[in-house]
Amino acid sequence: MQNFKQILAIDPVSRSARIQAGIYGPDLEKQLKPHGLTLRHYPQSFEYSTLGGWLATRSGGHFATVYTHIDDFVESIRMITPQGIMETRRLPASGAGPSEERLILGSEGIFGIITEAWMRLQTIPQYKATQAVKFKSFEQAVEVARALAQSGLNPSNARLVDALEAFGSGLGDGASTVIIVGFESANHSVDNLMQEALQICHNNGGTWQVKTGNKSAQNDENAEAWKKSFLHAPYLRDEMMKLGIIMETFETATTWDNFPLFHQKITEIAKQALKDICGAGSITCRFTHLYPDGPAPYYTIIARGQAGQELAQWDKIKALVSQAIVDYGGTITHHHAVGKDHQPYYAQQMSAPFDKILRNLKTTLDPHWILNPDVLIGKLSN
Ligand SMILES: Cc1cc2nc3c(=O)[nH]c(=O)nc-3n(C[C@H](O)[C@H](O)[C@H](O)COP(=O)(O)OP(=O)(O)OC[C@H]3O[C@@H](n4cnc5c(N)ncnc54)[C@H](O)[C@@H]3O)c2cc1C
């Protein structure tokens, strides 16, 4: 797929482009930039992941609301299967029956190889504003996150970061939960939207620093510091692992009404697991994405590994927390995909008829189960 790295056509009228699936994030944006266009899909793995990978795993980008999943940018998609080529029509939308394109999205390579897609693009944004707002309590910040998600303001960034994680990111004092709220637009000033969002924060006890001479609070330094820390985090994780520190993330989504109990149970179970398996450890939480009906919480656990036992320890923690996520009403993944690690939990999440449909579809398209046989649905249980 590394040779499938070209943008084959740009349609400036419909603002979309035909793009080969092996292209890496930075190269994709580099090729679009001279046209004043962008896909504006930045998963944290942007530098080392491809358009085909994003489509095959239904990745989530940096937009906290509305334009979250890659799914929504797909105009048409082409996949080569052992039984022939599946290619969907270029359409802005369609209500014709079950969606062929949605069947390909998230298929994680088990039905075929995605070779290209027509992707919806955006004009490069000119107006941006971002602000970090502090809250005394986590619960208070959760209510504000919900209010923002349901406000219709659709912030491009709205990340709640709990006190410990905020402290670790150079964002907070260790006592305050922080919400980073941001807006962007190619066409109009976002100051009014930001003022509306800050009013919601203010009404609920939020405080923030206004830079002298910058009352509209654009591009706050704390928010910029967090952005850097967010982009460096994956590299830090690898270094921590080399030092024998177990670090893992669990990302999910649940409804607002379920979140308080869900959060309580996940943190309790994770803390107990860390105590039993590693002696001690910490768990932090942030919201990566917000929806009007619920947040996408992202938990990070850190613990000291026992030399030579790190993988076994990781396995046990992963199993306990993953099971808790499914048991208490979350999804096993909001954007990291299923693969092999999450396969047993995905199996618990779906209905029996759907499981059967996926298996029959796999057998129809790939009768010998050659393509990624252990991924997503798993050959062994077939
Ligand atoms: C540090 C880190 C941060 C991450 N952050 C995010 C994030 O913010 N948002 C997010 O959504 N995900 C994130 N991920 C998960 C992952 O990077 C994404 O899901 C990404 O979309 C995978 O793309 P890839 O090109 O790396 O695919 P790979 O990891 O190479 O492949 C993933 C799966 O898709 C299949 N596949 C790949 N290309 C194709 C193709 N062309 N046709 C058919 N099947 C294919 C592979 O066989 C495999 O099963 C992160 C991962 C890491 C390690």
The ligand as a Gaussian input file, in Angstrom:
#p B3LYP/6-31G(d) Opt

LIG

0 1
 C       -0.023000       6.462000      19.655000
 C       -1.296000       6.183000      18.943000
 C       -2.278000       7.178000      18.893000
 C       -3.474000       6.913000      18.217000
 N       -4.400000       7.906000      18.149000
 C       -5.544000       7.691000      17.471000
 C       -6.523000       8.720000      17.331000
 O       -6.377000       9.841000      17.798000
 N       -7.649000       8.433000      16.640000
 C       -7.842000       7.195000      16.086000
 O       -8.858000       6.997000      15.466000
 N       -6.953000       6.215000      16.214000
 C       -5.801000       6.428000      16.868000
 N       -4.886000       5.424000      16.970000
 C       -5.172000       4.113000      16.365000
 C       -4.704000       3.984000      14.887000
 O       -3.556000       4.710000      14.654000
 C       -5.754000       4.466000      13.952000
 O       -6.905000       3.673000      14.123000
 C       -5.372000       4.474000      12.462000
 O       -6.552000       4.758000      11.758000
 C       -4.771000       3.227000      11.912000
 O       -4.252000       3.523000      10.610000
 P       -2.944000       2.803000      10.055000
 O       -2.724000       3.315000       8.658000
 O       -1.840000       2.968000      11.033000
 O       -3.440000       1.315000       9.993000
 P       -2.730000      -0.002000      10.548000
 O       -2.515000       0.117000      12.012000
 O       -1.592000      -0.331000       9.664000
 O       -3.910000      -1.031000      10.265000
 C       -5.060000      -1.073000      11.098000
 C       -5.990000      -2.149000      10.541000
 O       -6.571000      -1.703000       9.313000
 C       -6.206000      -2.582000       8.235000
 N       -5.890000      -1.737000       7.096000
 C       -4.936000      -0.771000       6.990000
 N       -4.958000      -0.230000       5.769000
 C       -5.947000      -0.849000       5.079000
 C       -6.457000      -0.744000       3.747000
 N       -5.949000       0.117000       2.870000
 N       -7.477000      -1.561000       3.379000
 C       -8.006000      -2.452000       4.240000
 N       -7.554000      -2.617000       5.506000
 C       -6.538000      -1.819000       5.925000
 C       -5.003000      -3.367000       8.743000
 O       -4.914000      -4.637000       8.138000
 C       -5.291000      -3.469000      10.231000
 O       -6.186000      -4.519000      10.502000
 C       -3.683000       5.649000      17.633000
 C       -2.685000       4.665000      17.689000
 C       -1.508000       4.936000      18.329000
 C       -0.444000       3.876000      18.354000

